[in-house]
Amino acid sequence: MTSWIILRCSVRSTLPLARSLQADGYDVWTPSEMKRNRRPRKNAGEPEPAPIMPTFVFARSVHVVDLLELAEMPVKPRRGKRLHEPAHDDFSVFHFNDRIPLVRDAALAPLRREEELANIRQRREL
């Protein structure tokens, strides 16, 4: 059985944090969909990824110790060859009643389905 922990971050950091953690080898996921960015006085822009659940990034529980340590660092460095890249965005590991709740893989299935349906709708609109 696979379980996940929840990382919390700012709305604007959701996708960049997920991408940077993935690039450093962490198994993380945040549900996202392609949305057209509406700009004032312009036609709809090109579709861009947008988080379905802003501020939430899910990480495999096997990474909990590393991510707890990383979350506590004032500047969150990158691993290995990526040291020259900008640091990870600020985040915290979600706690509830002084514990870190684990989310079962099966509990994320509805979110994965919602992500899939949102992206199917977007492809039909193009």
Number of C-alpha atoms within 10 A of each C-alpha: 5 11 17 23 22 24 24 20 20 14 12 13 20 26 24 12 26 22 16 19 21 14 14 15 9 17 16 22 20 25 22 22 21 19 17 15 14 12 9 7 6 7 10 12 11 10 15 11 14 18 20 17 13 18 19 24 25 20 25 19 20 14 14 17 10 10 20 15 11 19 19 13 12 8 13 16 16 18 14 8 8 13 11 10 11 12 15 20 20 18 23 14 21 17 14 7 6 7 8 14 16 16 17 15 12 12 11 15 11 10 16 16 12 16 18 15 13 16 17 13 12 15 11 7 7 6
